Amino acid sequence: MVIGTVARLAKATVYFGAQEIFRDLSWEIYHDARIGLVGPNGAGKSSILKLFAGEMETSTGLAQITKGVRVGYLPQEVHFDLQRSVLEEALDASPTLAALENEMHALEAQMGDPQIYGDEKKLTRVMEKHARLVQEFEAKGGLNFDNRVRATLRGLGFEDADFALPLSALSGGQKKLVGLAKLLIEQPELLLLDEPDNHLDLRGKEFLEKLIADYPGAVVIVSHDRYLLDIVAEEIAELEDGKITLYVGNYSEYQFEKHQKLLRQQQMFQVQQRDIQRLEFSIRRLMGWGAGQNEKFVRRARSMQKRLDKMEKIERPKMERRAIGLDLNAGSRGSNKVLEISHLGKSFPDPRGGTNQVLRDVNMTMWFGERVGIIGANGAGKTVLFRCILGQEEAERGEIYIGPSTTQSYYSQEHETLNFDNSVAEEVRRVKPMIDREVFGLLGRFLFDAEDSKKKIRNLSGGEKARVQMAKLMLQSANLLMLDEPTNHLDIQSAEVLEEALDDYAGSLLMISHDRYFLDNVATRILELEDGKLTEYLGNYTYYVEEKARRARGEATKYTRSEDKEEKRREGKGNSIKQKVKK
């Protein structure tokens, strides 16, 4: 086991084309570190992980891995042989164990060779070597390796029936989970995770948190999940403006300490600026007095100027970073009863045979102004439920009622609301006709410049597509927002802007999310979709966790103020019409 520094950057500089990502960056990672690497999109977080993983080189400076340290790297996008099965790929996680097992099989074959078993000395040598390999195999955890692989896959959401599926049958998110499983099985001394939680459901995130907490080596994780960073990070490394700043503690401690640091820097900057102004005024006055050939005043002025030049200047702190300008307008108030679903059922053919009953008996009522979060495992049917509400899927039974004055806007997890053949400008013009000046003004609020507006949607990053969807939401002015994983592709700053905009939004919110921090800040009611049915929890995500544990223990329900809000809405409820009927 390596003790001390496992990796370091020494005055590392990296360029992306002609653009400098960072310069003269130095950083050390220790053997027991739990580091959350944060910073705005494009700051260079993924570049740092690639440097340590050996997939990228510095322009100048060094990226060093200590001798004997194995590095495991999970990129944002993983690539496999798609013909292999899930289990075959996962069992390949340990090349060392695979090599040992192949060598043992070869020796066992030799034991059956007449030339070997007929020669006592040769047989003894082969058997002794085999015994040593078995001992090494056991020491490296080979005997329970298959069980560890299967348990890890199950923890990340795979069922036993999935193990034989070819990788070509998996979604992009599921392939990433296989890559994560391989790293967690191999357990290298340095684990580099680039947004490993992006496609995980709540159970998968909890499993990941436990694995990181118990991990025997160093972990550096890039994530936009503030809840995850609060649980696993013991140190936050902030990459901003080409510099790394270290903060001891988790994400919430980092946020507080950074804010305090900026306030202190602002105070010191203002005090120093006043001192500089006084010095500069004195220098000008002395030079003016010395204009009459009084050398004494001139010498004093020059001396003061030297002191001013040598002064270590305090940088003006950036109290406000450039962020998206999201302002969500609900338009008209809409119906008091926004949505009602009764006994909804929906099934699909199962690729493994039979039928997958996704929605069995879904019932819910939503009132104006509510903020409802829908949670559940991947594949539970959350997006299917949304598609049924939107009329994009036809349910087999049950009814969906939508208030007569309810107008809907939909944010899609996979960006299906966007036409990938359009440019950014063309896409926002689909919602509202605008002249160029209006288009550029709108897109500028979402961090797109004039050149960006010409880009095709298909060529944008996930975060850029998310910003286009938000611009469209802002233009649509609907009184019911249906958001499917809205924070998935957003950096932390953009997620916080979204939360603030939703807090000010006067309409109703129906949200699918695995972002627990987001649900804590925005949701006032949680609906858990499990076994095709919804279970209600009258509070935010933290309340849901506590209340679910109480129910499991058979204790009485604890109500929150969100229930009082709902009762007030019910007192003034009006009529709704049956907009869609599914039977």
N, C-alpha and C positions, 0 to 999 in steps of 0.2 A: 504493500500500500504506500502510495506517494504522500508525503507530508510536506506542507508548505505550498509554494507557488506551483500550480499545474499549467498555467498559460499566462502569457503577457504580451502586450503591445509596447513597443519601444519606438517613440517618435514616428509612428506609422502615418503615412499619407496615402490617400486613395483618390483616384479620379474615375469618373464615369464619363467616358469620352473626353470632352474638353472641360467638363464641369468637375470642380473639386468637391468631393464629398466631405472629407475632413483632412486636417493637416497636423502633423507632429503630435499624434494622439498616443498617450501612454496610459497603461492600465494593467493591473495584475489581478489574477483570479486564484484564490486559494482552494485547497483540497476539499474543504467542507462548506464552500460557499453556496448560498441559495440567493441568486441575484435575479431581480427583475430588471431587464433592459428596456427602458421606455424612451419615448421621444416622438416627435411628429413624423408622419409618413414622409419618406425621402431623406430622413436625417442620416441614414447609413447603418441602421441597426442590423439589417440582414447582411450587409457587407462585412461587419465585424464578425458575425458568426461564420461566414464563408472564409474569412481569413484564417480563423482558428481551425476550421475544418479542412483547410488545404485546398479549397475550391476556388480560391482567389489569391492574388499576390498584391503586396503593397507596392506603390510607386516608389516610395522611399521608406526607410525605417524597417522594422522587423515585426513579425507576428510569430512568436515562439511557443512551442509545446514542450514541456519538460520531458526528458527522456523517460520512457517507461509508461507514459500516460497515453491511454487509448481514448480517442475522441469519438463520440457518437453524435451525429448531426441529423436533425429532422428539418428539411427545408419546407417552405410553404407549399411546394408542389413536389410530389414523389413520383418516381417512374419505376415500373416493374415489368417483368416478362408476364404479359397478360394471359398467357396460356396456363400458367401455374395456378394451383389452388391456394386458397387463403392459408390453409394449414401448412402446405409445402413451403410457401414463402416465409411464414413465421418460424418454421423449424430450421430455416437457414440462418437464423439470427446469430448463431455462434459458430463462426468458421473454425474456431479452435476445437470445439466439441465434435463438429462434423468431421474434421481431419482425424481426430483421435478414434472416432467410431469407425471410419473407413479403414484405418490402420489395424484396428482390432479385428474387423471382418476379414482383412487380408491374412492376418496371422491365424485366425480360426480356419481359413481355407487351407493354409499350409499344414495345419495339424492333421488334416484329412489326406494329405499327400503321402503315398507309400514311402517315398524317398525320405520324408521327414519322420513319420511315426515309426518307420523301420530302423531309424538311427537314433539311439538313446540320447547321445550328446546333442544332436541337432534339435530333437524334440524338447529337450530340457531348456535349451537356449530360447526357443520359440515360446515355450510356456512361461518362462521367467519374464521375457519381454512383454508378453500378453498380460501377465499379472501386474507389471509396472504400469502399463497403459490403463488397465482397469482401475488401479488405485488413483492414477491421475485423473481419469474420467470421473470417478466418484468425488474426488476433492474439488473438481470444478463444477459440481452439481449436475453431472450428466445423468445420474440414475433417475432423478425426478424432473428432468428437463422437459420431457413431453407433457407432463402434468402442469409444469410452470407455464409452458407455451399456451396450453388450452385455457388455464385459469386467467392468464393475462388477456387473451382474446375475449373471453367471457366478460371480464371486467370492463372492457372497452365497448361492450354492447353487442358482440357477435354471439349468436346462438350456435349450438353444436351442429345444427343442420346447415349453417353457413360455411363450415370449415371446408367442405368439398367444393364450394362454388369457385369457378375460375375468377381470377382478378378482373377479367374483362367485364364481368357482370356487376362489379361494384361501382358505386358512385365515387366521385373525386374525394369526397370526405371520408368514405370508408377505406379507400386506398391509403389515405394519410394515417388512418387508425392502424392499419397493418404495419406501416413504417414505424409508427410510435411503439407498437407492440414489440417489434424486433429490437429496438433500442433498449426498452425496459427489460427485456429478457437478457440481453448481452451484458448490460450494466457496465459500460465503460467508465473510466475514472472522471471524464469530463463529458457532461451531457449538454448539448446545445439544441434548444427547442425553439423553432421559429413559428409562432402562433399555433401551437399544438392543439389548442382547445377550440379552434374555429368551428369545427363541425361536430363537436361533442355535445351530447345531451347532458342533463343535470347529473345523471348517474355516472356517466363517463367522466365528467369534470370532477366529481367527488373521488372517483377511483384515481384519477391523475393526481389530485392533491395529496392523497395518501401516499402514492408511490414517490412523489417528489419529497414529501416530508421524511419518508423512511429511506431515501436513496443514500447509498453508502459513499457516493462521490460528490463532485461539484456539479451544480446545475445553473445554467444561464438560460433564462426563458424570456423570449419576446412575446408579449401578450397585450391585448387591449382589454382583457377581462380584469377589471379593477378588484372584483371580489376574489378571484383566483390569486392575484398579486398580494392581496391583504392576507391570505391564508398561508401561501408558500414562501413569499419573499422575506428574507432577513436583511436584505440590503437592496436599495434601488440605485441603479446606474442610469443617470439621465444623459442621453446624447442629444445635445441641442447646440446649434450654431457651431458645429464642428468640435465641440468640447464635451468631455465626460465629467460629470459632477456626481460624487458618491454621497448617498444619504443612508444612514443606518436606520433599519426598521422596515416596515411594510409600506404599502402604497399610501395608506391614509396618513401614516407618520411622515412620509416623504412630502405629501401635499401640504400638510401643515407647516413643516419645517421650511419648505421652499417659499411658501407665502411669507413666513416670518423673515426669511433671508432677504427676499425682495424688498420688504418694508424697511429693513435695516439698511440695505444698500441704497434705497431711495433717500433715506434720511442723511446718510453719509455723503451721498452725491450732492444733495442740496447744500449741506454745510460746506463742503469743499468748493462748490461753485461760488458761494458767497465769499469765501476766503480768496479765491482766485480773482473775483471781480474787484475786491478791495486792493489786492496787490497790484493788479493791472492799473487801477485808478491812481495808486500812489506812484507807480512807475511813470505814467504819463505826466503826472504833476511835477515830479522831480526832473524829468527830462525837459519840461517846459521851463522850470526855474533855471535849469542849467543851460538854456539856450542863450542866456546872456554871458556865456563863457565862464560859468561857475562850475569848475571841474569837480568840486566836492559833491554836488547834487548829481552830476552825471555818473560818478563812480558808484554812489549809493543806488541809483536806478539800475545800473548794470548788474550790481551784486544781487539786487532783488529779482532781476530777470533770470539770473542763473539759478536762484533758488526755485523760481517758478518752473523753469525748464526741467529741473531734476525731480520735481514733485511727481510721485506715482499717482497718475490720474485714476479716479474711480469711474468705471463705466456707468453710463445712464442705464438703469435696469429696464428691461422690457416688461412692463407690468401687464400689458395686454398684447398677446400674440395675434397675428392675423388669423381670423377664424371665419367659418361660413356664416353668412348673414341670413339665417333661417327665421322666418316670421310666418307662423301658420294662422291663417284666418279661416274661421268656421263658416263665414258667410251667414246665411239665415240660421235661426236657432234650430229648426227641425222639429221632429215629433218627440213627444215626451217618452213614449215607448219606442225605443230605437229599433229593437230586434227581439224576436221571440222564436225559439226553435222547439219543436215538440216531436219527440220519439223518432229522431232522424236516424236512418240506417243506410250504410253504404259498404259494399264489398268489392274486391277485385280478384281476378284469377291469381293464384299463387304460383310463381315460376317453379316452385318445387313440387307442384301438384296440389289440387284442391282449391279451396277458396279462402281468401284472407278477409275476414269480417273486420274492417277498419273501424267503422262507426256502428255501434249496436243499438243504443238507445240514448241519443244525445238530447238533453233538454237544457235550455237556458233562457233567461229573460234579461235584457239589458235596457237600462233607463238613461235618459239624456244626462250627459255630463260625467258618466261613469268612466273609470280607467280600469279596464279588465285585462289581466294578463293570463294567457293560456300557456300552460306548461305540460310537458310529457316527454316520454322517451322518443328518440328518433324512430320514425315509422309508426308512431301511435295514431297518426291521422290528423294532426293539427292543420297542416296545409290543405289536406283534402276537405276539412270542415270549412276553411276559408273559401275554397273553390266552390263549394256547394252554396255558400251564402252569396257569392258573387255571380252564381248562375253558370259557372264554367264547368261544373260537374253536375250530373243529374243524380239525385239521391234515389234509392230504391223504395224508400218508405219515409213517412213523416212529413212534417210541414215546416216551412220557413216563412215567418211574417216579418216584413220590413215596414217601418213607420212611413206614412204617406209623404212626409216632408223630409225624409232622410236621404241625404246625398252622400255617396261613398267615394273615397279615394283609397287605392290599394298600393302598398309598397311590397314588392315581391322579393323574396330571398334570392332567387336566381335571376333577377332583373328581367323577367319575362314581359314586364310592362313597357320595355324599351324596344324600339325597332333598331336592330343592330346595323342595318344598312344606312341609317340616317346619320348625318353629322350631329354634333351636339346642338348647334343652333337650330337645325331642322327639327330635332326632337322636341325642344321646348315650344317651337312654333306650332306643333301639333295640338298643343293645349290652348294656345292663345296667339292669334296673329299679332306680330310686333314688327316695328321697323328695326333696322340694325342697331341704332342707338339704344333702344329699349332692350334688345336681346343681349348686347354686350354689357349693359348695366346690370341686368339680372344675373348673367353668368359670372360677372365679376364678383358678385356677392357669394358665389359658390366656388371661388378661387380658380376660375377659368379665364385665361386672357383671350385676346382676339384670335390668336393662332390656334389655341385649344378648341375654340368654337367650331373650327373646320374639321376637326378630327372625327373619324367614324366611331360610332358607339362601340363597335366590335374591337377597336384598338385601344380602348380605355382599360385602366386597371379596375379591380373590384371597387376600390375606394372612390374612383372617379365616376363609375357608373352609379354608385350609391348617391353621390352628390347631384347627379342629373335627375335621379328619381325624386330627390328632395325638392329640387327646383320645380319639378312638375307638381308635386304635392302642394307647394306654396301657391302655384297659379290656379289650382283647381278649386280651392276654397270650399272643400266639402265639410259637412258637419259630423261625419263619421269617418275616422281614419282607421283603416285596417292595415296593420304593420306586421309583416312576416320577417322576423330576425333583422330589425332595422339597424342594429349596431354591429352586425357581423363584419363589415368591411370598413368601419370607421376607426380612425385613431381616437385616442382617449379625449383629446380636446373637442373633436367633432361630436363624439357621443355626449359630452357634457353640454354642448350647444343645443343638441337635439333635446336633451332632458329639459333644459330651460325653456325651449320653444314649446314643448308639450305641456309644461307647467302653466304657461300663459295661454294655451289653446283653450277656446271656449266651447269646443264641441265634445264628442264622445270618442273614446279610444278603445280599440280591440287589438291586442298585441300578442303575437307569438314570440317568445324570447327564451333563450337559455342564459341571457346576461343577467345574473342575479343582482348586481349592483344597479343596473337599469330598472329592474322590476321593483327593487326596494325604493328607488327614488320616484317612480312614476305610477306604479299600479296601486289601486286601492282595493282590488278584489282579485283573487287568484282562482282560476279554474284549472284543475288537473285532469287531463285526458288520459285515462287508463282503462284498458280492456273495453274500449269503445264507448265509455261513459264519462261524464264530467262530474267531478266532486268539487264543491265550492268551499273556499276559505275567505272570510271577510276581512282581509287585510293585505299587506304587502308580502314580499317573499320571505322576510324574516319571520313574520307572523305565521305564514304557511308552514315553515319548518317547525316552529314551536308547537303550533296547533296539531300538526300531523303526529308529532311525537306524543302529545297529550292524548289524542284519540287512540293511538296504539297502546297506550297504558290504561285506557278505559277511563280517563279523567274527564271532568266536565269541560265543555267548550268555553274558551275565553273569547269574549267579543271585543271588537275594537271600534273606534270612532267611525270607521268606514261604514259600519252597519247603520249608525245613526244617519249618515249622509244618504244612504240608500233609502231608509224609511222616509226621509223628507221628500225624496224624489217620488216615492210611491204615493204619497199623500196627494200630489198634484198630477197624477198620471192621467193622460188623455187617451183617446182612441187611436188604434193603429189599424191599418188595412192589411189584408192578406195579399202581399205582392207576388209571392211565388208559392206554389203548392206542389209538393213532391209526394207521390203515392206509389 
